[in-house]
Amino acid sequence: MSIFTTKFSDLDLITGIIAGGNLKRNFENKLYNKYNYFIKEATFKHKIESEEASMAYSDAILTSLEHINNGRFEGRSELKTYIYQIFSNKCVDFLRRRATKEKYISSIDNVLEPLPDNQRSAIAQLIQNQDHEQLKARMSLLGERCQHLLRRWSEGFTDKESADEYGYNAANVAQTTRLRCLEKLREFYMTKFEPSTNIKNERNGIEIN
Amino acid sequence: MELKLIDDYFLQQASDAEKIVFEEKLKTDKEFAELVAFYSQTKAIERDKILNERHAEWSKNTVNKQFNFFPKIVIGIAASLLILAGFWVFNFNNNSVDKNLVVNNYIDQNLALLPLKMDAVEDGMELGKKYYNDKKYREAFEIFDSIKTPQALEYQGLSALMAKDYLRAEAIFEQLSQNTELLNNKGKFYLGITKMQNGQKEEAEKLFVEVISENLGGNNIVKSWKE
């Protein structure tokens, strides 16, 4: 029964997001709602469809949340300005990719952020040459725990948090387990086989506890 | 182990020496670069899944809010009319001044601050109470709204009362008064206070009589007002 139309301050939202706990999602959703009028503006400014602008905005919010959580957003600019800049870049990226008909994984740019500028495009090119669909299919063959650990890693959870969840002694145990999952995934990916006939054996082979 | 080096680099856990090794290998070792591409691609595919899920959730909520817009306007107009009616009743019954004063004093002395647990881990309830005590009633209201307990409902109603949003406070205290799990249910008592604040003196007094006759939460306070 949310009947007030309160707008939390940016500081309130950032504090709530960083604090974590069961209200984290609530604050994240409030951040999304606070600036979602950007979507309508972008449809005029960038001449893109509303649904395309909406997806770019969701991506910009997810990126901003990652930056708030990992400390990359340092508060040097206002949060609104920060989100707007990311959102504009996402819209421009979208237009560029549509023009070049490039195969598109939305999250590639985000994931490659830590690399030096001069090497980012080379790795992006290598990724373009990979078979994304095959990799997705192989990921679904991983055991439940591996899939969960990889998802948490992509969501920005730390290995310490995963260790706490699974009762591991230390963060490096969670990291080692996650990397073993990645190694196994790579083995699957490099092996050519028909998933439908091998799923059972593969599943049995890769559960990591 | 090369994956460990890559992972530490991407998670910004690598030492300066490891960073140099990583960047050098990335330039000169094709197999290593392909491993970095595999690592990044896996993470990107997982992130895309998350993005699609969050996008669906956020878009759905936005659509729902658009549908809710009209009823909110209607509620707003109805609230304004009720408040105007409340003012009329207040002006008509000049003898209500003293009782209002008593209730106002009670609010100032007893409802201005909610008790904080000094050693508690900061959960939603404590956060809501902090907003309330800082007089950020609207923020507190939303926090309590997300916690589904009778205690949070009581505090949510008080947040609306303190924000002088009497229509909402009444709705919440009505709901609270019907809760049969609470031993000391003050729902009807707070409803009376809200109505008094809203200028509905006669209805408020009826409620206070019921609080005493039904031995409900707050009955000792109402008795003390009559002394």
Chai-1 contact restraints between the chains, C-beta under 6 A:
chainA,res_idxA,chainB,res_idxB,connection_type,confidence,min_distance_angstrom,max_distance_angstrom,comment,restraint_id
A,S2,B,D145,contact,1.0,0.0,6.0,A-B,restraint_1
A,I3,B,R168,contact,1.0,0.0,6.0,A-B,restraint_2
A,F4,B,R138,contact,1.0,0.0,6.0,A-B,restraint_3
A,F4,B,F141,contact,1.0,0.0,6.0,A-B,restraint_4
A,T6,B,R138,contact,1.0,0.0,6.0,A-B,restraint_5
A,T6,B,E142,contact,1.0,0.0,6.0,A-B,restraint_6
A,L23,B,G124,contact,1.0,0.0,6.0,A-B,restraint_7
A,N26,B,S146,contact,1.0,0.0,6.0,A-B,restraint_8
A,Y32,B,W58,contact,1.0,0.0,6.0,A-B,restraint_9
A,M55,B,H55,contact,1.0,0.0,6.0,A-B,restraint_10
A,S58,B,H55,contact,1.0,0.0,6.0,A-B,restraint_11
A,S58,B,W58,contact,1.0,0.0,6.0,A-B,restraint_12
A,D59,B,L51,contact,1.0,0.0,6.0,A-B,restraint_13
A,L62,B,L51,contact,1.0,0.0,6.0,A-B,restraint_14
A,L62,B,R54,contact,1.0,0.0,6.0,A-B,restraint_15
A,I105,B,A44,contact,1.0,0.0,6.0,A-B,restraint_16
A,I105,B,D48,contact,1.0,0.0,6.0,A-B,restraint_17
A,S106,B,D48,contact,1.0,0.0,6.0,A-B,restraint_18
A,S106,B,L51,contact,1.0,0.0,6.0,A-B,restraint_19
A,S107,B,A44,contact,1.0,0.0,6.0,A-B,restraint_20
A,S107,B,R47,contact,1.0,0.0,6.0,A-B,restraint_21
A,S107,B,D48,contact,1.0,0.0,6.0,A-B,restraint_22
A,I108,B,A44,contact,1.0,0.0,6.0,A-B,restraint_23
A,V111,B,S40,contact,1.0,0.0,6.0,A-B,restraint_24
A,V111,B,K43,contact,1.0,0.0,6.0,A-B,restraint_25
A,V111,B,A44,contact,1.0,0.0,6.0,A-B,restraint_26
A,L112,B,S40,contact,1.0,0.0,6.0,A-B,restraint_27
A,P114,B,F10,contact,1.0,0.0,6.0,A-B,restraint_28
A,Q119,B,L26,contact,1.0,0.0,6.0,A-B,restraint_29
A,I123,B,V36,contact,1.0,0.0,6.0,A-B,restraint_30
A,I123,B,A37,contact,1.0,0.0,6.0,A-B,restraint_31
A,L126,B,A37,contact,1.0,0.0,6.0,A-B,restraint_32
A,I127,B,A37,contact,1.0,0.0,6.0,A-B,restraint_33
A,I127,B,Q41,contact,1.0,0.0,6.0,A-B,restraint_34
A,Q130,B,Q41,contact,1.0,0.0,6.0,A-B,restraint_35
A,K136,B,I45,contact,1.0,0.0,6.0,A-B,restraint_36
A,L150,B,E46,contact,1.0,0.0,6.0,A-B,restraint_37
A,R151,B,E46,contact,1.0,0.0,6.0,A-B,restraint_38
A,S154,B,K43,contact,1.0,0.0,6.0,A-B,restraint_39
A,S154,B,E46,contact,1.0,0.0,6.0,A-B,restraint_40
A,S154,B,R47,contact,1.0,0.0,6.0,A-B,restraint_41
A,E155,B,I50,contact,1.0,0.0,6.0,A-B,restraint_42
A,L179,B,L3,contact,1.0,0.0,6.0,A-B,restraint_43
A,L182,B,L3,contact,1.0,0.0,6.0,A-B,restraint_44
A,R186,B,F38,contact,1.0,0.0,6.0,A-B,restraint_45
